[in-house]
């Protein structure tokens, strides 16, 4: 798949998923779910202020009776009920509405009633890279603040799983640093080199991994050649593994607000995909995130079924 329209078409072909939305009284979230329902990729289960949700649906010229509405008084209760709905098998995707990300994730991470799988929870952004006619995954942009080597491995493995759900069977992954040489004074470059060697030895599977690579070398073959760098990933990159969350967050927002790239976001590593887009994200971004979540949910179901 090369763009979000192809993702949407594939999601439509696989069939709609049920999305539990915590604190759903948000116009942008509801607009995205309404459009997702119209094109056949998602159905909504809305938790929160039922009257407020009904009023917003009416403004969108939708009949509230066409959706499942569940009353909840507080943000915390919204999140807990949404997770319980997923655990009961009544929803395939969990989505954040008008509430804080920390509140949204707290019941997800609960050791007894949450959605843990043993994998690291991480965030990934998906962008439509029209210049290269491909998709680009950037991770982690929102969850892991300063990941260590073990966490970076988990973040990368989650991104590889996402890439495969998007039809990229063997993604090229660049471990991005401030420069392309191993420097003992810069621990991120050592982590990058170790991750690349782990992939060479089969400890990280189903991807071609190289690092350390500076951002320009990862995205541009010409830049790598100019610097005398020989890399199987340069210019072919599908996954940009960031050194820390602040770098990923800045790259994500730069792509959206300066480069005007179309983007989506998903949280990985839980039993189902989590859609935790920013409250400032547009309905379009939320719709694309739902389409990505659809494909990931179907992929996870297939893996559970086939073992």
N, C-alpha and C positions, 0 to 999 in steps of 0.2 A: 504494500500500500504506500502511496506517495503523498496523499493529502487527506484532509478531513472528510471530504465528500466520499472518498473511497472507504474510509473507516465507517461512515454512516451507512453506506450501501451494504457493507459486509455485516454490520450490526443488524440492519433490517432483515437481511437474509437469514441470520441466525435466530431472530425472534426477540421480542421485548423481554426485558428483565424488570423485576419489581424493585423499586427504589424506596427505602425508608428514609424520609427526610426529617431530621431533628430540628425543631423550631422552624417550621415551614412557612411562616407568615412573612415571606420575603418576596417582593415582586419579581426580582431577577431570577431567583430560584424557581418560582412557580412558572414564570414565562418559559424557562428552559424545559421544565418537566412537561408543560402543555405542548410545546413544540415536539419534544421527544415522543410523547404519546401520539401526536398527529402523524409523525413519520414512521411510527411502529417500532421504536427501539427501547421504550421504557414506559412503565406504569408507576404512578405515584402512590405511596402510603404516607400521609401527611400527619405529623405529630406536632401539637402546639395549641395555640388559641384557635379553636374551631371556627368561631365567628369571624375572627380576623382573616383566617385562611379562606373561608367561604366568601367574604366580601371581596378579597383580592381576586379570587377565581371568577366571581361575577363581573368584575371590571375587565377581566380577560375574555369575557363572553363564554365562560365555561360553566357547566352545571356541576356544582359541588357533589351532587349525587353520583357523578361518574367516577369519583375518587373515594378512597378510604381515608376518613378523618378520625384522628384519635386525640382526645383532649388531654392536655398536660399543662400544669400551672407554671412550672419554672423551667429554666434552661437545663438544669441538672436532670429533672424528670424527663424532659424531652429526649435527652441523650440516652438515658437508661432504658426508656421504652423502645427507642429505635434499635438499640443493641439487642434487646429481648426479642423483638420482632424478627431480626435476622437469625438469632439463635433458634427460634421456633420454626425456621424454614419458610417464613412468609415473605421474606425479602431476600434479594440476591446482591444488592448493593446498598451501602450506607452513605448518606449524603448530609453534609453540614448545611444548615440554613442560617438563620440570623442568630448565631451564638459564637462564643469564643472557641478557638481551636482546642485549647486546653480542656475546656468543659466537654467538648465533643469527644475527645480522645480518652478521657478518664475512664468511662465505663468500658470502652474498647479494650483497654489495657488491664482491666480487673482480672486478677489471676483465677478467680472462680467462675465468674459469669461473663467474662469478656470474650474477645474474638482472637485471642492469641493462638499462634500456630507453632511457636518455637523459632520462627524466623524474626529477624530484625524488622521493625516497622520503619519505613522510609518513604520519602516523597519523591515523585518524579514528575517533571514537566515534559510535555510532548509538543513539539513545534512543527509547523508546516514550513519546510525549508524549500521554498519555490525555486530558488536559484539552482539548487542541486536536484530538484524534483524528487525529494525524499522527505522522510520524517526524521526528526532529531530529538533525542531524549537527553534531558539535562537533570542531574540528580546529585545530591539531595538539596532541595531548595527551601525546605520548611520544617524539618523534623530534627535531624541530628546536627547539633550545633558544631561540635569539634570532634568528628569521628576519629577513632583510633584505627589501626590497621584491620583488626577483626571486624569492626563496624563497617569500614569501607568495603571489605569483601562482601558483607551482607548486603550493603546498598547496591553494589555492582551486580550481585546475583539476582536481586529483585528487579533491577533494570533489564537484565538479560531475559528474565521471565516475561516482563512487559513487552520487550521487543519481539519475542516469539509470538505473543498473543496478537501483535500487530503485523504478523507475517514476515518478520525478519528472522529467519531461522538461525543464522550465525552472525550476530551483529559485531561490528567493529567498535571497540571501546577505547577511548583515550582517557588516561588518568592525568588530569590537567593540574599543572603546577605553574609557578611563576617563571620557570625556565625549564629547558629540556635536558639538563645535565644533573646527575646525582651529586648533591652537595650535602656533606655531613652536617653543615650548619642549618640546613633546611629539611627537617624531618619528613615533610610531605613528599619530597623527591625520593627519599628512601622507601617510603610506603609505596610510591608509584612503581618503583623498580621491583619491589617484592611482589606486588600484585601481578605485574607483567610476567615474572618468573613463575608464579603460582599457576597462571593460565598456561604457560609453556609446559608445565609438569602435569597438567590435568586436574589441579586442585580447584580451579575455576573452569567450569565446563561450558561448551556451546558458545564460545565467543573468541574473537581475536583481540587480545588486550595489549596495549603498549603504553609505556610511560617511563619516566616523566616526559610529558609533552606540554609545551606552552600552548596557549589557546590558538595562536595563529598557525602553529605547526599541525595542530589537530584538524583544523577546518580547511587548511589550504595546503595542497601538495606543493604548489609553487613556493610557498614560504619555507616549507621543510627543505626542499631542494636548494633554495638560496642559502640556507644555513648549513647545508651539508649533512642533513639528517636523513637517514634511510629508515623509513617506518612503513609497515604494512597498513597502518591505520590512517596516516596523514592524507587528508582530502577525501577519505572514504568513511569517515566517522559516523556512527549511528548513535553512540552513547558518549556523553561528556560527563565523566565522574569528577565532581568538583572537590577541592581539598577540604572545604568546610561549608556550613550552611550560609554564612554571610556572602561568600563568593557566589554560590548557587542562586541565592535570592536576588543579588544584584544583576547577575546574568539574565535570570528569568524576567525581571522587570525591565531591563534594558531591551531585551528582545521584543517585549510587548509594547513598551511606550516610546522607544526610539526607533527600533527597526520595523515596528508595526507588523510583526509576525503573528499569525494566528496560532493560538496556543490552547493547551488543556493541561489539567493537573490531576494526579491520582496518588493516593497513599497505598503503599504496597506492604505485603508481609502479613496482613491479617487474613482471617478465613474468607473474607469477601473484599472486593475493592471498596475503598473509602474515597468519596469525593469531598475534598475539603478545600475548595477554591476560596480565594479571598472574598470578603464581603464586598469589595470594590470591583470584582471581576464582572464583566458583562454577561448578559444572558447567553450570548453566542459562545463565550468561553465555557460557561457551565454546560451548554448543550454538547460541545465537543468533548468535554470531560465525561459526560454521560455516555457518549458513543464509545469512548475509550474504555470506560468502566464496563459497558456491555460486553465488549470483546474479551476483556480480562476475566469477567465473571464466567462467561461460557468456557474459556480456556481452563480456569480453575476447576469448574465442574467436570470437565472432560478428564483432567488429571486425577481427580478423586475417584471417578468412575473406573478408569483404566488402571488405577493403582500406581 
